[in-house]
Amino acid sequence: MLELKDVSYTFKDGQKVNPVLQNIHLTIHRGEFVSLIGKSGTGKSTILKLIAGLLHADQGTVLHDDKPIKLGDVGYMPQHDLLFSWRTILDNILLPTEIKKQKKIKKQEALQWLQKVGLVGYEKAYPKELSGGMRQRVAFLRTLLTGKNVLLLDEPFGALDALTKKEMQAWLLSIWQETKQTVIFITHDLEEALYLSDRVMLLHPNDDLEEYTIPFERPRSRDLLYQQDFTSIRKKLEDHLRHDEN
Ligand SMILES: Nc1ncnc2c1ncn2[C@@H]1O[C@H](COP(=O)(O)OP(=O)(O)OP(=O)(O)O)[C@@H](O)[C@H]1O
């Protein structure tokens, strides 16, 4: 349902040119959870921005259900939570409903979601009154409630402590199992990528995308993290990533 066909992209700023992606091919199936990993600066966020329609490929095409992707076709959560400090939590969540062509959500529905993510009572609070984990949940809800069937999440849990991160992972999996949306998730945390995903794509500095199918049944328990099959895939990924660092 999502396809990058022979996509290339170069950042240009006056005389400066920075070719970031060359001849990328990637297919994501409906309802899949795919993580994108790779050394810093290889172009993972650029891929998400191309899928979000924020950037346009210099060469090749990005297709959504066989049609060229347009801005607003998918839900996108950027690396920084980008909540509006002057709007309450509820008004931040309701923001997509104010944008043309977005699904309209009712206040009642938004309040039910706040309850589901453990933020009941915070609807009238402002972002500065929330912890990092809470803000991430609000930013995620706002992306989820766009009602799009594809969610692009750029390091959504990157800034969280280990315990909050585990809670957020469990929470994301439970929501994903309920909504069956397609998720593309960027992370630097290999354990997180393996635990959450159906497939992990490793973007190498030479733009090769190496694919790992993650065979573990769902629902997954955290015990999986200590199983031999899990640790051996993790080791393989780690080795391949370390090779790119050198
Ligand atoms: N707006 C921009 N203008 C010019 N160059 C940019 C811009 N945004 C990103 N780049 C460059 O493009 C390359 C890829 O950036 P990108 O953010 O896609 O990498 P990434 O793999 O997501 O990195 P990280 O893991 O650190 O988030 C980097 O060299 C970066 O400096």
The ligand as an SDF file (V2000), in Angstrom:
LIG
                    3D

 31 33  0  0  0  0  0  0  0  0999 V2000
   16.8220   20.6860    6.0180 N   0  0  0  0  0  0  0  0  0  0  0  0
   18.0180   20.1700    5.7110 C   0  0  0  0  0  0  0  0  0  0  0  0
   18.8880   20.8330    4.9290 N   0  0  0  0  0  0  0  0  0  0  0  0
   20.0810   20.3050    4.5850 C   0  0  0  0  0  0  0  0  0  0  0  0
   20.4950   19.0820    4.9630 N   0  0  0  0  0  0  0  0  0  0  0  0
   19.6700   18.3740    5.7430 C   0  0  0  0  0  0  0  0  0  0  0  0
   18.3880   18.8700    6.1650 C   0  0  0  0  0  0  0  0  0  0  0  0
   17.7820   17.9130    6.9240 N   0  0  0  0  0  0  0  0  0  0  0  0
   18.6380   16.8900    6.9890 C   0  0  0  0  0  0  0  0  0  0  0  0
   19.7630   17.1520    6.2840 N   0  0  0  0  0  0  0  0  0  0  0  0
   20.9110   16.2510    6.1110 C   0  0  0  0  0  0  0  0  0  0  0  0
   20.4610   15.0710    5.4930 O   0  0  0  0  0  0  0  0  0  0  0  0
   21.1230   13.9420    6.0340 C   0  0  0  0  0  0  0  0  0  0  0  0
   20.0950   12.9440    6.5280 C   0  0  0  0  0  0  0  0  0  0  0  0
   19.3480   13.5210    7.5840 O   0  0  0  0  0  0  0  0  0  0  0  0
   18.2000   12.6980    8.3140 P   0  0  0  0  0  0  0  0  0  0  0  0
   17.6760   13.5820    9.3990 O   0  0  0  0  0  0  0  0  0  0  0  0
   17.2500   12.1820    7.3150 O   0  0  0  0  0  0  0  0  0  0  0  0
   19.0390   11.4780    8.9340 O   0  0  0  0  0  0  0  0  0  0  0  0
   18.6230   10.4160   10.0370 P   0  0  0  0  0  0  0  0  0  0  0  0
   19.1030    9.0970    9.5360 O   0  0  0  0  0  0  0  0  0  0  0  0
   17.1730   10.5390   10.3210 O   0  0  0  0  0  0  0  0  0  0  0  0
   19.4890   10.9060   11.2710 O   0  0  0  0  0  0  0  0  0  0  0  0
   19.2480   10.7190   12.8630 P   0  0  0  0  0  0  0  0  0  0  0  0
   19.2900    9.2560   13.1370 O   0  0  0  0  0  0  0  0  0  0  0  0
   20.3980   11.4440   13.4730 O   0  0  0  0  0  0  0  0  0  0  0  0
   17.9250   11.3730   13.1900 O   0  0  0  0  0  0  0  0  0  0  0  0
   22.0730   14.4790    7.0820 C   0  0  0  0  0  0  0  0  0  0  0  0
   23.3350   14.6010    6.4940 O   0  0  0  0  0  0  0  0  0  0  0  0
   21.5120   15.8200    7.4220 C   0  0  0  0  0  0  0  0  0  0  0  0
   22.5310   16.6990    7.8350 O   0  0  0  0  0  0  0  0  0  0  0  0
  1  2  1  0
  2  3  1  0
  2  7  2  0
  3  4  2  0
  4  5  1  0
  5  6  2  0
  6  7  1  0
  6 10  1  0
  7  8  1  0
  8  9  2  0
  9 10  1  0
 10 11  1  0
 11 12  1  0
 11 30  1  0
 12 13  1  0
 13 14  1  0
 13 28  1  0
 14 15  1  0
 15 16  1  0
 16 17  2  0
 16 18  1  0
 16 19  1  0
 19 20  1  0
 20 21  2  0
 20 22  1  0
 20 23  1  0
 23 24  1  0
 24 25  2  0
 24 26  1  0
 24 27  1  0
 28 29  1  0
 28 30  1  0
 30 31  1  0
M  END
$$$$
